[in-house]
Amino acid sequence: MPFPTEVFLFLVLIATGFMVARATNLFAAAMLTGVFSLTSACLFTVMDAVDVAFTEAAVGGGFSTVLFLGALALTSRTEKKQPAKLYPFIIVLLTGIALIIGMINLKPYGDHNAPIHNHVTEKIKQKEWAAVKRSTRPDRQTATATPHDKAVGLPNIVTSILGSYRGYDTLGETGVIFTAGVGVMLLLMGRRRDDEEPGGAGSSEAPSHDQEPAPDELEPSGIANEPTAADVQTDEEPLS
């Protein structure tokens, strides 16, 4: 029996996640998160979820990795040691147990009797396939169309699902990406403003008026006010 590809990719994901959690070098952690995202994209591709794989590879493996590297340019490359806390570990453990309990009643992976393969998915596929056939044969479009066959009718069924049936979900994902981009821009603008303030890194601060001048900058007032010999001779008048 050949070793399933899904199991191998899941093992790679578990190992990569453990390495990310244990890494103290932030550059290595950023690279490992990119590997995790690309492995997830491969897993989604094997599961025939090409649209999700494309999004994961573009956003998770590409854009997020670039943002991590940009953040590393503004901070140190090593993580500061934090004291061990029991409270987050308990939350993660309870969440994992709840997820495992919730997955017990699910159908096995790849089961054709799963609700996702028998209810909504089949109806969407039939409607979209009929709409695609009608769009390729416009002479029979009016003859075969019925009020119950209303569909998007795009040539790509994935585009139809993301743009119509999952339109609100796609809108939410777009809002999340937009919010993340605005947050990154605000962080970078705040950092640039701090650098431009007086006293910041790379700024030249003007000397204060209360600061005492250097000794060589003092004007030799005593020497300048002393009269010279020529002045004394000019001021003296001959006695008659």
C-alpha positions as CSV (number, residue, x, y, z in Angstrom):
1,M,0.0,0.0,0.0
2,P,1.6,3.3,-1.0
3,F,2.1,5.9,1.7
4,P,-0.6,8.6,1.3
5,T,0.6,12.0,0.2
6,E,-1.8,13.8,2.5
7,V,-0.3,12.0,5.6
8,F,3.2,13.0,4.5
9,L,2.2,16.6,4.1
10,F,0.5,16.7,7.4
11,L,3.7,15.3,9.1
12,V,5.7,18.0,7.4
13,L,3.2,20.6,8.7
14,I,3.5,19.3,12.2
15,A,7.3,19.3,12.1
16,T,7.4,22.8,10.6
17,G,5.0,24.2,13.2
18,F,7.1,22.7,16.0
19,M,10.2,24.3,14.6
20,V,8.6,27.7,14.3
21,A,7.5,27.5,17.9
22,R,11.0,26.6,19.1
23,A,13.0,29.0,16.8
24,T,14.7,31.9,18.5
25,N,16.1,33.4,15.3
26,L,13.3,35.5,13.8
27,F,14.7,35.3,10.3
28,A,14.6,31.5,10.5
29,A,11.1,31.6,11.9
30,A,10.0,33.9,9.0
31,M,11.4,31.4,6.5
32,L,9.8,28.5,8.2
33,T,6.4,30.2,8.2
34,G,6.8,30.5,4.4
35,V,7.6,26.8,4.2
36,F,4.5,26.1,6.3
37,S,2.3,28.1,3.9
38,L,3.7,26.5,0.8
39,T,3.2,23.0,2.3
40,S,-0.4,23.9,3.2
41,A,-0.9,25.0,-0.5
42,C,0.4,21.6,-1.6
43,L,-2.0,19.9,0.8
44,F,-4.9,21.9,-0.5
45,T,-3.9,21.0,-4.1
46,V,-3.9,17.3,-3.3
47,M,-7.4,17.8,-1.7
48,D,-8.7,19.3,-5.0
49,A,-9.1,22.8,-3.4
50,V,-7.0,24.6,-6.0
51,D,-8.6,28.0,-5.2
52,V,-7.7,27.8,-1.6
53,A,-4.2,26.6,-2.5
54,F,-3.7,29.6,-4.8
55,T,-4.8,32.0,-2.1
56,E,-2.5,30.3,0.5
57,A,0.5,30.4,-1.8
58,A,0.0,34.0,-2.8
59,V,-0.9,35.5,0.6
60,G,0.6,33.1,3.1
61,G,3.8,32.1,1.3
62,G,4.4,35.3,-0.6
63,F,2.9,38.5,0.8
64,S,3.1,37.5,4.5
65,T,6.7,36.4,4.2
66,V,7.6,39.8,2.7
67,L,5.9,41.6,5.6
68,F,7.8,39.5,8.1
69,L,11.1,40.3,6.4
70,G,10.1,44.0,6.3
71,A,9.4,43.8,10.1
72,L,12.8,42.2,10.7
73,A,14.4,45.3,9.2
74,L,12.9,47.4,12.0
75,T,13.7,45.1,14.9
76,S,16.3,42.7,16.1
77,R,16.9,39.2,14.6
78,T,16.7,37.3,17.8
79,E,13.7,36.8,20.1
80,K,14.0,38.0,23.7
81,K,13.6,35.3,26.3
82,Q,10.1,35.3,27.8
83,P,9.2,33.6,31.1
84,A,7.2,30.3,30.7
85,K,3.5,30.8,31.3
86,L,1.0,28.0,32.1
87,Y,-2.1,29.9,31.2
88,P,-1.7,30.0,27.4
89,F,-0.7,26.3,27.3
90,I,-3.9,25.3,29.1
91,I,-6.0,27.4,26.6
92,V,-4.3,25.7,23.6
93,L,-4.6,22.3,25.1
94,L,-8.4,22.7,25.8
95,T,-8.9,24.1,22.3
96,G,-7.2,21.1,20.8
97,I,-9.2,18.7,22.8
98,A,-12.5,20.5,21.8
99,L,-11.5,20.3,18.1
100,I,-10.7,16.6,18.3
101,I,-14.0,15.9,20.0
102,G,-15.8,17.8,17.3
103,M,-14.1,15.9,14.6
104,I,-15.2,12.5,15.9
105,N,-18.6,12.6,14.3
106,L,-17.3,13.8,10.9
107,K,-17.3,11.5,7.9
108,P,-14.0,9.9,6.9
109,Y,-11.8,11.9,4.5
110,G,-12.8,11.3,0.9
111,D,-16.2,9.6,1.8
112,H,-18.7,10.2,-1.1
113,N,-21.6,10.0,1.4
114,A,-20.4,13.2,3.2
115,P,-23.0,16.0,3.3
116,I,-20.7,18.3,1.4
117,H,-20.8,15.9,-1.6
118,N,-24.5,15.1,-1.6
119,H,-26.4,18.3,-0.9
120,V,-25.1,21.8,-2.0
121,T,-22.1,20.8,-4.0
122,E,-24.0,18.6,-6.5
123,K,-26.7,21.2,-7.1
124,I,-24.1,23.9,-7.7
125,K,-22.1,21.7,-10.1
126,Q,-25.2,20.7,-12.0
127,K,-26.4,24.3,-12.4
128,E,-23.1,25.7,-13.3
129,W,-22.3,22.9,-15.8
130,A,-25.7,23.4,-17.5
131,A,-25.1,27.2,-17.6
132,V,-21.7,26.7,-19.2
133,K,-23.1,24.4,-21.9
134,R,-25.9,26.9,-22.6
135,S,-23.3,29.7,-23.0
136,T,-21.3,27.6,-25.5
137,R,-24.4,26.9,-27.5
138,P,-26.4,30.1,-27.6
139,D,-28.9,28.7,-30.1
140,R,-30.2,26.3,-27.6
141,Q,-30.0,28.7,-24.6
142,T,-33.6,29.8,-24.7
143,A,-34.9,26.4,-25.4
144,T,-33.2,24.6,-22.5
145,A,-33.3,27.4,-19.9
146,T,-35.8,27.1,-17.1
147,P,-36.6,29.4,-14.1
148,H,-34.9,26.9,-11.8
149,D,-31.7,26.8,-13.8
150,K,-30.5,30.3,-12.8
151,A,-26.8,30.3,-12.3
152,V,-23.8,32.5,-12.7
153,G,-22.7,30.9,-16.0
154,L,-19.0,31.7,-15.8
155,P,-16.7,29.3,-17.7
156,N,-14.7,28.6,-14.4
157,I,-16.8,27.0,-11.7
158,V,-14.3,28.1,-9.0
159,T,-14.8,31.7,-10.0
160,S,-18.6,31.2,-10.0
161,I,-18.5,29.8,-6.4
162,L,-16.1,32.5,-5.1
163,G,-17.9,35.4,-6.8
164,S,-21.5,34.3,-6.3
165,Y,-22.2,31.5,-3.8
166,R,-19.4,32.5,-1.5
167,G,-19.5,36.2,-2.3
168,Y,-19.8,37.4,1.3
169,D,-16.9,35.2,2.3
170,T,-14.8,36.6,-0.5
171,L,-15.8,40.1,0.5
172,G,-14.8,39.4,4.1
173,E,-11.4,38.0,3.0
174,T,-10.8,41.1,0.9
175,G,-11.6,43.3,3.9
176,V,-9.2,41.3,6.1
177,I,-6.4,41.8,3.5
178,F,-7.2,45.5,3.2
179,T,-7.2,46.0,7.0
180,A,-3.9,44.2,7.3
181,G,-2.3,46.4,4.6
182,V,-3.6,49.6,6.3
183,G,-2.2,48.4,9.6
184,V,1.2,47.7,8.1
185,M,1.2,51.2,6.5
186,L,0.3,52.9,9.8
187,L,3.1,51.0,11.6
188,L,5.7,52.0,9.0
189,M,4.5,55.7,9.0
190,G,4.7,55.8,12.8
191,R,8.3,54.4,12.6
192,R,9.3,57.0,10.0
193,R,7.8,59.8,12.0
194,D,9.8,58.8,15.1
195,D,13.0,58.8,13.1
196,E,12.3,62.3,11.8
197,E,11.7,63.8,15.3
198,P,14.5,65.8,17.0
199,G,16.7,63.6,19.0
200,G,15.8,60.5,17.0
201,A,18.1,58.3,15.1
202,G,19.7,60.1,12.2
203,S,18.5,63.6,13.3
204,S,20.8,66.5,14.0
205,E,19.6,68.4,17.1
206,A,20.3,72.1,17.3
207,P,22.2,73.2,20.4
208,S,20.2,74.7,23.2
209,H,20.5,78.3,24.3
210,D,21.1,77.2,27.9
211,Q,24.2,75.2,26.8
212,E,27.5,76.8,27.8
213,P,29.7,77.7,24.9
214,A,33.1,76.0,24.4
215,P,36.1,77.7,25.9
216,D,37.6,78.6,22.5
217,E,34.3,80.2,21.5
218,L,34.6,82.7,24.3
219,E,35.4,86.3,23.2
220,P,38.6,87.5,24.8
221,S,36.9,90.6,26.1
222,G,39.6,91.5,28.6
223,I,42.4,91.5,26.0
224,A,40.3,93.4,23.5
225,N,39.4,96.2,25.9
226,E,43.0,96.9,27.0
227,P,44.4,100.1,25.3
228,T,47.5,99.7,23.1
229,A,50.6,101.9,23.2
230,A,49.6,103.8,20.1
231,D,46.3,104.7,21.7
232,V,48.1,106.0,24.8
233,Q,50.5,108.2,22.7
234,T,47.6,109.7,20.7
235,D,45.6,110.5,23.8
236,E,48.5,112.3,25.5
237,E,48.9,115.9,24.6
238,P,52.3,117.7,24.9
239,L,52.6,120.0,27.9
240,S,53.1,123.7,27.0
